[in-house]
């Protein structure tokens, strides 16, 4: 593996369906919350892995590793290592950016479909949407965000409280059940800061100008966009991305936000399962 070893788990090993490979969020996040995808393993292998530097994978100190091309190479390395010649590819949040980059930069063979789950597709568009969401917050929250960002006092308790107000609406909107498998599994904020920035709505890292929105139409395999109604990956924006592609559809899960996988697990899994059956031409499970 480029840079070190990564941890993986395969659910449903030996099942006959085309495997689903899941790319977690972050950058620097973990795959443990993908355990919610376990029902999909009744039909197919579901492969989860922690990207290098976070979760249960090795944590090298070489910060030059935290670059998008290396993470693209990592996807290919995981596929080769596990013999995944044909897959469905799911990318969540930053994992959506990684899935888009993999499809458009690596031009891989053997990808039957792509699932963009609350995805980052264009940082400039993400930040523009975030700015619009900020404007909808009640005063004095937007003012507190502006003041502390201008003063570079992001460690202020007032700024943290204002940030939490936005997250409570668009990131973690509904209560969720803690996952025992996530206990003790930690993300890597250093990677997040280097590649993204200090908050979900302020990009200062290497991804700050990144976009694949203009090339999405070159992805010709069946594609699903899925997000929560109040997602920071704004559904109206995802619809513009969907409309630019030759074979894409959009599912919006009511009431949920960016944490839709955990907030509305049954609805999310049902939508993904229905899409995979559509792609494979198989009937619904009884």
Secondary structure as GFF3:
##gff-version 3
##sequence-region A 1 286
A	DSSP	beta_strand	8	11	.	.	.	ID=ss1
A	DSSP	beta_strand	17	23	.	.	.	ID=ss2
A	DSSP	three_ten_helix	32	42	.	.	.	ID=ss3
A	DSSP	beta_strand	44	49	.	.	.	ID=ss4
A	DSSP	three_ten_helix	63	65	.	.	.	ID=ss5
A	DSSP	alpha_helix	68	82	.	.	.	ID=ss6
A	DSSP	beta_strand	87	92	.	.	.	ID=ss7
A	DSSP	alpha_helix	94	101	.	.	.	ID=ss8
A	DSSP	pi_helix	102	106	.	.	.	ID=ss9
A	DSSP	beta_strand	111	117	.	.	.	ID=ss10
A	DSSP	alpha_helix	123	135	.	.	.	ID=ss11
A	DSSP	alpha_helix	141	151	.	.	.	ID=ss12
A	DSSP	alpha_helix	157	170	.	.	.	ID=ss13
A	DSSP	three_ten_helix	180	182	.	.	.	ID=ss14
A	DSSP	alpha_helix	189	195	.	.	.	ID=ss15
A	DSSP	three_ten_helix	213	218	.	.	.	ID=ss16
A	DSSP	beta_strand	222	228	.	.	.	ID=ss17
A	DSSP	alpha_helix	235	243	.	.	.	ID=ss18
A	DSSP	beta_strand	248	253	.	.	.	ID=ss19
A	DSSP	alpha_helix	260	263	.	.	.	ID=ss20
A	DSSP	alpha_helix	265	280	.	.	.	ID=ss21
###
